[in-house]
Each structure stands twice: as C-alpha cells, then as structure tokens.
Amino acid sequence: MTRPLPDALLSLPHRRDVPFARLTTLGVGGTCRWLFEPTTEAEAQVFVQTCAREGLPWRVLGGGSNLVVLGDVDTPVLRLALPREVRRQGTDLTAPASHGHIALAEAAAQASLSGLAFASGIPGSLGGAIRMNAGAHGSEWVDVLIRFRFLTPEGDLVERAPAPGDFAYRTSFLTGGHVVLSATAHLAEGDPAAIRAQMAELRGKRSASQPLTQRNAGCIFKNPTGQNAGRLIDLAGLKGLRVGDAEVSPQHANFLVNLGQASPAQFKELMDRVRAAVLEAHGVGLEPEVEIWA
Ligand SMILES: Cc1cc2nc3c(=O)[nH]c(=O)nc-3n(C[C@H](O)[C@H](O)[C@H](O)COP(=O)(O)OP(=O)(O)OC[C@H]3O[C@@H](n4cnc5c(N)ncnc54)[C@H](O)[C@@H]3O)c2cc1C
C-alpha cells in the first residue's frame, strides 16, 4: 500500500505480512499486508469509521473457508478477535462473530439446545456464516437467527431482528462494508445424546463424500440452475486433473484441493481449465461459489 495508514488504524491491534496460507482453509494465496484484529466491538468500529472517513478500501475476513486468494492483498483486512463468550438466555444462544462456527454447534449441543446441528460440518466463523446465510441439509442460518449486531459501512452500530429480504440462498445484504459483530440463535430444548447423534450422522455423510483430509474451500463452483456443478465436472472427465499441487478431487469433483504447496497461479489455472472444459463438454459456464480475492 503506497498511502500511509492513518494513526487511528495503526493504534489498533494488527500484524504485518501474514501469509493467506495461514488465514484460509484452502491454504493458497499471497500475503495479507495489513491484518487488523480488533478484540472489542469498539475497536472494530474505529476501524470501519476510520476507513470510511479516509475513503480507504478494506476487506473483512472470517475463517477463510469460502475464499480463494489469488495474490497479495495490500488493502487493510479486518479479522475480528472478540472474546469467545457464548451467552444463553432461555433457549437463545448469543455468540460473537469471530466464534468458530463448528465450535458454536458443539456449544449448543453441550447446552442441550437443538437447531444448530446443520452447522456442525460447516467450517469458518459465525460472522462469515451469517454473511453467507450458510446452511446444509435443508436448514440455514436465517431459520434460527432472531437478532444480530453489525456495523454499517459508515461504522454505525445496529442491533435488530432479521427483516424480510435480508437473507437469501447463501447470501445476505451484509456485503460491501458491513461487519457482523454477533448473532443470536433461537433454539429448542433437546436431548444432548440425540443432538450429538444427529451431528455425527451429518458429519459421517460429509466425510464419505468430501475430501476433508485435504485443504479445500468447499464447493468451488455454483450449481447452475437445475444442474449439479460437481456432476458436470465429473462427466467432463476432470476428476484427478492436476496443475502442480492443485487438483480436482477424485472424491468430489466440485472440490478443488491443495495437495500441499499449490500456488495462486496453479490454482487459477486449474479453475480456468475446469471452466473451459465444462463449457466445451456441456455448453455451461460455471460461476465461482467461493469469493475470489486479488
Ligand atoms: C469443507 C467445507 C465445507 C463447506 N460446506 C458448506 C456447507 O455445507 N454450506 C455452506 O453454506 N457453506 C459451506 N462451506 C463454505 C463456508 O464454510 C461458509 O460459507 C462459511 O460460512 C464461511 O465462513 P468464514 O468465516 O470462513 O468466511 P470467509 O471465508 O472468511 O468469508 C466469506 C465471506 O464472508 C465475509 N465475512 C467474513 N466474516 C464477516 C463478518 N464478521 N461480517 C461480515 N462479513 C464477513 C467475507 O468478507 C467474505 O465475503 C464449506 C467450506 C468448506 C471448506
């Protein structure tokens, strides 16, 4: 970044030159030049307000499980590091956005609360899950979300219930500079053994079909209307296709995995080759499901 950052930002907790390999589940990417890790909501607010006032572009990162980073990122990156406190009120559970998503599903089971089993196999942070309206097995966050706190792109703090139109399939209005700070799920009393059994069953299904022992970013391409991206890639004969250490998983064709040292260029080339081959074989243009940075 050529322009010096304002003192108000530099006074916040931050680290320099952190490899995205350590910040994403895929483990591919360049360097995060400026990683800001506020430990309070007030610090996060200072970050957003300062960037808004100075007209500085910035990004927000959660657990990096829906991201493919294809180069260095010079703009400041915000990654919340709020205390991991989970609060229970009746059958409602409130957690900070930086709480681990799978760990929150575990905490709900521990508290004999059912309704978050769907989350037990979705990695990343709670904030990323709310932003993405993450879901699986017929359930998604908007089904259980009753309140959430967020910063607007100007840095104003808002706490409210979800409104119609806030969330849709794997997306929400929380893009373009909004920052989720915390969320409250309305759950139901449940039997801990039954909840754990359900979570184990859902995880078993995942590990049977997904290459979870290899570094990945989940499904890379969106399912085109009425079709399945993984099936189209498989039918094009691409399972096992490799560019360096980037590979189309032989287990699940819509998972492009990092076998160890995949570079951004290798990963990009593999994505491009998959899209070109599917277009040629089926006449279908695949769109990324993951977010691509740089
Ligand atoms: C093995 C595997 C399986 C997966 N299975 C599923 C699945 O079944 N269902 C599903 O929905 N997803 C799935 N995913 C994708 C991913 O886990 C989810 O999208 C997850 O909710 C992303 O959360 P994250 O914290 O990792 O977000 P990141 O990847 O860090 O970021 C994703 C987006 O959210 C934004 N963001 C992050 N934190 C915040 C915040 N606090 N406020 C505002 N915006 C924020 C980022 O800017 C970015 O736009 C899977 C991924 C993997 C690796």
PDBQT file of the ligand as one rigid body, heavy atoms in Angstrom, charges set to zero:
ROOT
HETATM    1  C1  LIG A 301     -15.111 -28.395   3.786  1.00  0.00    +0.000 C 
HETATM    2  C2  LIG A 301     -16.090 -27.254   3.615  1.00  0.00    +0.000 A 
HETATM    3  C3  LIG A 301     -17.441 -27.492   3.612  1.00  0.00    +0.000 A 
HETATM    4  C4  LIG A 301     -18.352 -26.446   3.468  1.00  0.00    +0.000 A 
HETATM    5  N1  LIG A 301     -19.678 -26.731   3.499  1.00  0.00    +0.000 NA
HETATM    6  C5  LIG A 301     -20.564 -25.723   3.446  1.00  0.00    +0.000 A 
HETATM    7  C6  LIG A 301     -21.963 -26.001   3.547  1.00  0.00    +0.000 A 
HETATM    8  O1  LIG A 301     -22.396 -27.141   3.685  1.00  0.00    +0.000 OA
HETATM    9  N2  LIG A 301     -22.816 -24.952   3.493  1.00  0.00    +0.000 N 
HETATM   10  C7  LIG A 301     -22.380 -23.666   3.353  1.00  0.00    +0.000 A 
HETATM   11  O2  LIG A 301     -23.213 -22.744   3.359  1.00  0.00    +0.000 OA
HETATM   12  N3  LIG A 301     -21.066 -23.376   3.227  1.00  0.00    +0.000 NA
HETATM   13  C8  LIG A 301     -20.147 -24.371   3.276  1.00  0.00    +0.000 A 
HETATM   14  N4  LIG A 301     -18.820 -24.091   3.160  1.00  0.00    +0.000 N 
HETATM   15  C9  LIG A 301     -18.368 -22.713   2.858  1.00  0.00    +0.000 C 
HETATM   16  C10 LIG A 301     -18.000 -21.871   4.102  1.00  0.00    +0.000 C 
HETATM   17  O3  LIG A 301     -17.623 -22.695   5.181  1.00  0.00    +0.000 OA
HETATM   18  C11 LIG A 301     -19.165 -20.990   4.550  1.00  0.00    +0.000 C 
HETATM   19  O4  LIG A 301     -19.530 -20.101   3.533  1.00  0.00    +0.000 OA
HETATM   20  C12 LIG A 301     -18.788 -20.190   5.815  1.00  0.00    +0.000 C 
HETATM   21  O5  LIG A 301     -19.972 -19.697   6.411  1.00  0.00    +0.000 OA
HETATM   22  C13 LIG A 301     -17.832 -19.035   5.548  1.00  0.00    +0.000 C 
HETATM   23  O6  LIG A 301     -17.435 -18.505   6.803  1.00  0.00    +0.000 OA
HETATM   24  P1  LIG A 301     -15.978 -17.898   7.017  1.00  0.00    +0.000 P 
HETATM   25  O7  LIG A 301     -15.937 -17.294   8.379  1.00  0.00    +0.000 OA
HETATM   26  O8  LIG A 301     -14.939 -18.894   6.705  1.00  0.00    +0.000 OA
HETATM   27  O9  LIG A 301     -15.999 -16.740   5.935  1.00  0.00    +0.000 OA
HETATM   28  P2  LIG A 301     -14.802 -16.256   4.992  1.00  0.00    +0.000 P 
HETATM   29  O10 LIG A 301     -14.486 -17.332   4.029  1.00  0.00    +0.000 OA
HETATM   30  O11 LIG A 301     -13.689 -15.709   5.811  1.00  0.00    +0.000 OA
HETATM   31  O12 LIG A 301     -15.524 -15.075   4.230  1.00  0.00    +0.000 OA
HETATM   32  C14 LIG A 301     -16.650 -15.341   3.411  1.00  0.00    +0.000 C 
HETATM   33  C15 LIG A 301     -17.377 -14.017   3.166  1.00  0.00    +0.000 C 
HETATM   34  O13 LIG A 301     -17.915 -13.539   4.382  1.00  0.00    +0.000 OA
HETATM   35  C16 LIG A 301     -17.387 -12.233   4.652  1.00  0.00    +0.000 C 
HETATM   36  N5  LIG A 301     -17.254 -12.148   6.120  1.00  0.00    +0.000 N 
HETATM   37  C17 LIG A 301     -16.485 -12.906   6.938  1.00  0.00    +0.000 A 
HETATM   38  N6  LIG A 301     -16.661 -12.529   8.225  1.00  0.00    +0.000 NA
HETATM   39  C18 LIG A 301     -17.558 -11.494   8.207  1.00  0.00    +0.000 A 
HETATM   40  C19 LIG A 301     -18.147 -10.661   9.210  1.00  0.00    +0.000 A 
HETATM   41  N7  LIG A 301     -17.850 -10.776  10.513  1.00  0.00    +0.000 N 
HETATM   42  N8  LIG A 301     -19.016  -9.711   8.804  1.00  0.00    +0.000 NA
HETATM   43  C20 LIG A 301     -19.348  -9.539   7.501  1.00  0.00    +0.000 A 
HETATM   44  N9  LIG A 301     -18.819 -10.295   6.506  1.00  0.00    +0.000 NA
HETATM   45  C21 LIG A 301     -17.932 -11.262   6.861  1.00  0.00    +0.000 A 
HETATM   46  C22 LIG A 301     -16.079 -12.144   3.894  1.00  0.00    +0.000 C 
HETATM   47  O14 LIG A 301     -15.733 -10.821   3.592  1.00  0.00    +0.000 OA
HETATM   48  C23 LIG A 301     -16.450 -12.920   2.640  1.00  0.00    +0.000 C 
HETATM   49  O15 LIG A 301     -17.226 -12.094   1.799  1.00  0.00    +0.000 OA
HETATM   50  C24 LIG A 301     -17.878 -25.118   3.293  1.00  0.00    +0.000 A 
HETATM   51  C25 LIG A 301     -16.498 -24.871   3.270  1.00  0.00    +0.000 A 
HETATM   52  C26 LIG A 301     -15.609 -25.923   3.442  1.00  0.00    +0.000 A 
HETATM   53  C27 LIG A 301     -14.137 -25.631   3.444  1.00  0.00    +0.000 C 
ENDROOT
TORSDOF 0
